[in-house]
Amino acid sequence: MSPDFYLVLGILLAGFSIPSVLSAISDRRAPRASAITILISGGLILLAIQTQPGGYTIEEIPDVFVRVIARLI
């Protein structure tokens, strides 16, 4: 798999885990599953940055999303 796919997957996982963390905190429970998901997404993002020659800039992220979606379609 390409570093672009790892980056997009990591960002999506991180985005989906934020509501889970907030829900667990508001219900006064430990956000265990959410914390694990955030660690996995952070690892995917770190893997993508390390394997991409030159890394990524903030301006490139929308283009990366478009490339990954275009490759899937």
N, C-alpha and C positions, 0 to 999 in steps of 0.2 A: 504494500500500500504506500501511497505517496504521503509526504509530510503535509500536503494541503489537506488531505482527508483527516489526518490526525488532528490538525489544528481545528478544523470545522467541528469534528466530533467532540473535541475537548471543550470548545466554546459552548456548544449546544448542551452538553451535559452540565456544565457549570451554570448555564442559564436556567435549566430545568430544576436544578437542585436548590436554587435560592428560595422559591416558594415553600419547598419542603422544610428547609431550615427555619424559615419564619413561622411556619405552622407548628413545628415541634417546640419552638421557643414559646409561642403563645399558649400552647397547651401544657406548658411546664413539664415537657419530657426531654430526654436527652436526644439530640439529633444524630444518632449513631449512623443510620443508613445514609443520611445526607452528608455527613462528614466523610464517609468512605467514598461517596460519589464525587465529592469535591476533590478529594485526594487523587482519584482516578483521572478526573478531568485535568487537574493540574499536571499530572504525569504525562498525559497525552499532549498537552500544550508544550510542555518542556521537551518532549521527544520531537515534536514537530519543529521547534525552534533550533534544536541541536542538529537535526538531520538536514535541514534546509541550508544550502550554502548561502552565507550572507545573512541568514535569519529573515525575519519579517519586520515590516514597519506597520504602523497603525493604518496608514493610507492603503496598504495592500490587502487588508483583511476583507473588505467588500469584494474585491476582485477574486480573492481566494474562494469565497463562498460561491460566486458565480461560476468559477471554473469547476468546482466540485459538483454543483448541481447540474451543470451542462454535461459533465462526464457521466453522471448517473442517468440522465435522460437520454 
